Amino acid sequence: MREFDRKLILEDGQEFYGYGFGGQGERICEIVFNTSMVGYQEILSDPSYTDQAVVMTYPLIGNYGMAHEDYETDIPSMGALIVREYNDAPSNFRSSACLGQVMEQYGIPGICGVDTRRLTRSIRDFGSRKALVAKASTPLDQGLGMLNGYEMRQDQVARVSCKKPYCLAAEGERFHVAVIDCGAKRGILRQLNRLGCRVTVTPWDTPAEEVEAMRPDGILISNGPGNPESAKETVETVRKLLGRYPLFGICLGHQIISLACGARTYRLKFGHRGGNHPVKDLATGKIEITSQNHSYAVDRESLAGTGLTVTHVNLLDNTVEGVKCHRDRVAAVQYHPESAPGPLDSGYLFDRFLEMMEEGKHA
């Protein structure tokens, strides 16, 4: 049996040894876990995982390779990937590369052979925290010194957002949607195109006046990484656009809309990440199994006086999963209605956005 060559050091002194794959070098990240059984390519390429070391609870990762069509962004920015068993000989006719090759290309370090059950329990019990991906020979006191002296960056949205606007045409165009890109997944843009929406994607810090100059029928605020309070420019833009256009927010966009309306957000102990989160639609009583990826939530009590009402709740911890304001034609959800599970269960949310835009055309 070969010796361990890489390890993970948590800021509370715990160490987890394993074998390296993907990118090389040391990396300090926020340690989180994801309970999805499939979708590691979408997870790796989701900009919302910027600067995070993701522990996959499903034990076998890499077995179906990487398909060109399935990336959520061109340049993955995940901090690191921690798995129990890594497979670098995928069996899938769609695969164009193995996971480790892609991680090496983008400098994303990986560790396999880790006891991911023990590590996940640690995150669940003690919360997300800083972690160092390092060589197995790195002394513990040295690693802890690096962690203690490191401040996590707060500019993730600025780093992953597009740098200039671009357009995506749609067949049978019905509406024009401006998407404020805080780290938007391609799946959201594809879903809008499928529904006949021409999409103009614009940077996260685009002023409200420039968004209005695009003459959109509606505005979508996308998902993205980090603390929503760090995206002050986006919050201010949304605040100025409230009541003037139909607004739809997804994940970070949900939090930004809530902040713009005067609500507050708070950090969850270990966040919601996976494809099996039960969410109840309060209007219909139906329960959806949703895909989620976020560290922050909207404070329910802070919604009083904002004009927003709660539309969806998480049945695991009763956190706010959706809000709306009929007066201002605003709707937002914390989960990902474009993901799988998603369109079959949650596609009605996009339909409601289209209905708001249709109403706006005839107003």
N, C-alpha and C positions, 0 to 999 in steps of 0.2 A: 504493500500500500504506500503510495507516494505521500510525502509530507505536505502539510498545509502550507500554502505560500501567500495567503492573503487573509486578513481578518477585519472585523468590524469592531470598533471601540465606541461604546455609548458613553455619554457624558457622566453617567453615574458609576462608571468603572466596569461595567459588564463587557465581556469580550466574547465574540463569536468567530470561530475559525472556519476557513473553507479554502476553496481553490479558485484562483482567478480566471476569468475569461473576459472577452471584450476589451475595452480600453485599459490603459495602464495608468500608474501614478496614484497619488493620494487625493482624496476628495472629502470635504466636509459638507454634509447634507443634513436635512431634516429627515428623520427616519419615520416612515409610515407603512401601513400594510394595505393590500388590496385582496379582496376575497373572490375575485372573478376566476372562473374555471377556464375561460378562453379569453382571447382578445389581448394577449401580451403585446402584439405589434401596435395596436391602437393605444395601449397604455404607454408604451415606450415613446411613441411619437405625439402624445397629447401634451401641448404646451403647458397645461395646468400642473404638470409634474416637474416643472423647472426647479432645480436645486433640491429635489427630494430623492432620497434613497428608498426605493419601493420594495417591500418584502411581499412576494407572491405567496399566498397561503396554499394555492394549488401546487402539488409537489412536482409535477413534470412540466417544464417550460422549454420551448424551442422546438418541439417535435413536428410542427407543421411549417416551420421556416418563416420567411418574410415575403409577402407579395407586394409588388409595386403599387397596386391599386389601393392598398389598405392603409397607407400612411395618413395620419391626421395633420401632418405638417411636413415641410421639406427638410427641415433641420431639427431633429430631436434634441431636446434640452434637458432630459431627465438627469438627475444627479448620479444615480447608481441603481443597479438592479440586484436584488438578493433572492436567490432561489434554492430550493432543496436539491433538485436534480436538473441539470442542463443537458439538452440533447442538441448536438451539433451535426447530426445527420438526418435532417428533416425528410419526411415522406409526404409530399404534397405537390401535385402537378402545377399548382400556381406559384410555388415558391421560386424566387429568383436569387435568394441569398439566405444564409443561416443567421440567426439572431446575433451570435457573437461577432460575425463579420461586420454587421451594421453598427454594433456598439463600438467596435474598434475604430470604424471609420469616423464616428462622431465623438470619440474620446470618452465614452460612457463606461466606467468600470463595472464589472460584475463579479459576484462571489457565489459559487455553488457549493453544495455539500454542507450548508449551514442547517442547524436545527431550527427550521423556520417556525415550528409550532411553539417552541420555547420563546423565540424572539417575538412572535406575534403576541403571545400572552404578556410579555414584558411591556410592549407598546400599549396593549389594552389596559393593563393594570396601572401603569405609571405615566402613560401619555406619550405623545410624540415629543422628540427632543433631538438634540444635535448628535450626530454620529460621524465617525471618521473611518473611511475606507483606506486601509494601509497595508503594507507588507506584514506578513505574519511575524517577522522579526522585530517589528517596532515595539520598543519598551512601553509598557502601560503608562508610566508617569510622563513620558514624552508625548504620547497621544493625548492624555488628559490635559496637558499643558497647551497643546494646540487647540483643543476644543474650548477650553476656558478662555483663551485669548481671542476667539473668533466671533465676530458679530455677523449673523446671517444677513444677507443682502435683502433690500426691500424694493429693488427696482425691476422685479421680474416681468411685470406687464410691459414696461418700456423696452425690455430686451427682446421679447417674443412678438410684439405687435409688428405689423407691416410698417415700412418706413415711408411709403407713399400710397395714395389710393390706387385701386385697380378695379376693373369691372369683370363680371361674369355674366354673359348673356344667357337668356333662357328661351327655349322654343315656346311659341304661343304666349308671349309675354302678357301678363295680366297686371302686374304691379312692379314698382321699382322700390327696392328695400336698401336702405343704407345700413351696413353692418359696422358698428364700432368695434374694432378688432382689439380685444384685450388679451388675445391668445386663442383666437377662434379655431375650432376644429373644422376640418374639411367637411365632415359629415353634416354640419349645420348648413354650410353653403350649398352642398349638394341637395339637401332636402328643400331648401328655398327654390333652387333652380327647378327641381322636379315639379314643384307646385306652380310653376310659371312666373317666378319672380326674377327679374333682372336684379343682380346684386352689385352694389358698389361697396367695396371693403375699404374702410378708411382707418388711419392710425388712431390709437387710443386717446391721444391728446388733441384731436381735431376740435377746434372751437365750434360752438353751436352755429355761428354764422356761416361757416364753411359747410357744415352738414346741411343747413337749410338751402344753401345755394345749389345743392345737388338735386333739389326738388323731389325728395323721396315721397312715396305714399305711406311709408312706415319705417321705423328704425328699430333694429335689433341690437342689443348690447350683449356681447358674446361672453362665453366662459373665459377663464384665464387663471393664472397662478397668483399666489400670495394673498396678502392682507388687502381687502377692498378699500380700506382707509388710505392705503398708499397710492391709490389711483385717483388722487384729488382732482386732476384735470378732467377725467371722465365724469366724475360725480358732478362737477360744476357744469359741464356740457349738458348732461342729462337734466339737471335742475332747470336750465334755461329752455329746454325743449319740452318739458312737461306740459301737457294740455294742448300742445300745438300739433303733435303727430301721434299716431298710434305707436306705443312702445312695447317691446317684448324683450324680456331679459332671461338669459339662461345661465345658471350657476353663478359665477362671479357677477354676471349682468344682473341677476336677481338681487344680489347684495348691493350693487351700485345703485340700482333704482330705489331700493329701500332707503339707502343713505341720502340720496337726492331728495327724497320725500320727507326727510327729517327723522327717520328711524335710526336705530343703532345696530351694530353687529358685535359678535363676540367670538372668541376662539374656542373650538371644541377640544375636548381632551385628546382624542385621537382621530377625529374627522370621520367622514363617511366615504369609503372607497370600495366599489364593487358593483356587481350587476344583480344584486338580490335584495335591494332595500324596499320594503313594503311602504307604499304611500297611499293615503286615503284622500280621495277627492270629496271634499265636504259637501259639494253641491249634489252629487249623484250617489254618494255612499260607496262607490266602487273603489276597489283597491288595486293599484298598479304595482308591478314588480319593476323597479327602476334601476338605471345605471347612475352612479353618483361618484363624484370626485371633488371633495372640498374640505377645507379645514375650519371654515367660519360659518356661522349661521346668523339669521336675523333674530334679534331680541323681540319676542312676541309682545311684551308689555310696552315696548317703545313705539309700536305701531299706532297707539292711541293718538288721535288728533292729526295723523298724517294723511288721511283719506284712503289709506290702504286697508283692505280686509284680508284675512287669511282664507285661502282657498284649498290648500293641501297641507297635510301634516304627516310626519314620519311616524310610523307605528312602532318603531323600535325605541325612540326616545322622545317622541312628541314635539320635535323641533319643527319650525315653520318650513314648509316645502314649497309654498306658493302664495302669491299675493295678487291682488287686483285693485284697480280703481276705475269703476265704470265711468265716472265723470270725466276723467282725464284720458280714457282709453289706454289704460296701462295694465299689463299682465306680465307676470314673471314666475318662473319656477326654479327651484334649487337643483333639480335633477336634470338629466339629459334626455329630452324627448326624441332626439334624433338617433340615439344609440340603440344597440340591441342588448337586452330588450328595450323597446322604444317605440318605433313608428306604429306597430300594430296595436300597442296599448295607449301610447301617448301622442300619436299623430294628430289627435283632435286639438291639441294646443296650438299647432301651426295653423290648423283650420280656423281657430278662433282669431288668430292674428290676422289672417286673410279677411275674415269677416269684419274686423275692426277697420281694416284699410278700405274695404268696400263701403262701409258706412261713412268713412271720411270722404270718399269721392262724391257721395250724394248728400253730404251735409250742407 
